[in-house]
Amino acid sequence: MAGPTKETEPSPATPKRLVLCFDGTGNKFLGNESDTNIVKLYQLLDRSSPDQYHYYQPGIGTYTENSSSNASSGGGMWSRIKGTVYSAIDEGLAISFVDHVVAGYRFLMRYYSEGDQIYIFGFSRGAYTARFLAEMVFKIGLLSRGNEEMVQFAWNTFSDYQRSKGNHPPSKADDDRIHFMRKFRQTFCHIDRTGEAVRVYFLGVFDCVNSVGTFEIPLHQKSYNVIASPPADYVRHAISIHERRLKFKPALFHIDEEAEKKYNCNVKEVWFAGNHADVGGGWNLAPNQKQLLSDIPLQWMLDELDTLPEPNRLAWKNPKILSSVQEPSPQSGWFWQLFSSVPPSPREARIKTSRPHDMLAFGEGASTVGTIGWWVLEILPFFTRLELEDGKWVPRHFPPNLGAKRDIPLDAIIHHSVKAMSRAGIISEDQIPVLGGTEMRQQFRIEPLVSAWVGIRKARLEKGKDKELEPAKCWDDSSKVAAQTWALL
């Protein structure tokens, strides 16, 4: 596992910026355009800056806890087989999740000093790791250096809290656990001169998903408390519009407005065209393709970082990468120019190669076997997911997901590039996002199973189409779309 690029600390009087990057499931450094946005962001950071420390962690399923020692000793065939099997299981079930979170936590323990700013980035399950770590630091605190033996106690307590926080209403045991975490934080963790605990400054994630078995919603959960505490001063979340897979439902930041004001938390979640990896990165360039769809949310994240107060901005190798912030309008960016005045033939080629991927459609990103495998999970009603029904998020495991489009909240922020893609013909009419969930639930419980599945599939493909379509009132990605739902004109 990678460590920091600094061996010595600056003067205690000089605040540091600690930057942690958690890659997505099965993702690691490849050295080409298929690297994720986490790797690309890490590459852009100025690792020679004396006051900026960096940490990169490959994704879940890419290594085992003792993989480095096995590699150095050569290992035997049986060890390699076990490692391969373990990695495959880990990639599917995230059984090494605790190791990933604790490794990041120990990095912070080792290098944090009072006044330092913490930045955490992640993609996919790495985004959930980043979010989990930020919440862990906020809720139970960051242990002081020298308390390494207490890390396991901190993990056990906070993980129990995470598994129970969806309980509604909370039990006495839940209240007791919160009280215990408060006392633990005051006794063993960093507390500044004002009496405040450590808090992450910036949390930036690409399509955060919770596919960690031990923290997923229980199968027969009837209600679920989606309200969460703000885990950082600034939260930025780039979300996929077109991802349909059950195991990749987005883990949105449902934060209570009062808590958001109390902690002065700035949360912004913006929806982008494309599937999971079209937002977080990981695809190769197709023939004739000049830019990846994932470049758009990456540039957005960089722009958001550059709007932070001057003393707290990150140091980059080349400050010019942030120059797009000064552009007069979104239409002047590379993406709009790409489709505004290009000849028909190259334009058609670019449209074809820039379309969002779809792992549930044959020939749209996954192999035939892979697509069939993903559909098996769509059909089986064994996994609980949150669905937006009548304005509320409720847990459901039946009816099955069946490749349903993601539910997008009514107040969602849609990135302006989606409109450009619609005008260019990159996304078709049925790929235009519709805000709001669905009310078509009860009828499926009384119909025979086979006919119900047919009805469900049809209804889900048409999700939201029965609602009145209105144009968006604002395409600025810093303003909320007030219309109930909209179509691109």
Secondary structure, DSSP 8 states (H G I E B T S, - for coil): ----S-SS---TTS--EEEEEE--TT----SSTTSBHHHHHHHHB-TT-TTEEEEEE--TTS--TTHHHHHHT---HHHHHHHHHHHHHHHHH-TTHHHHHHHHHHHHHHH--TT-EEEEEEETHHHHHHHHHHHHHHHT--B-TT-GGGHHHHHHHHHHHHHHTT-SS--HHHHHHHHHHHHHHHHHB-B-TTS-B--EEEEEEES-B---GGGS--TT-------B---EEEEEEEEESS---GGG-B----B-HHHHHHTT-EEEEEEESS-HHHHHB-----TT--S-TTHHHHHHHHHHHHTS-GGG---BS-GGGGGGGGSSSGGGSHHHHHHHS--HHHHHHHHHHTS---TTSTTSSS-HHHHHHHHHHHH-TTS-EEEEETTEEEEE-SS--TT----B-TT-EE-THHHHHHHHTSS-GGGS--BB-----GGGGTS-HHHHHHHHHHHHHTTTTTS-----S---TTS---SSS----
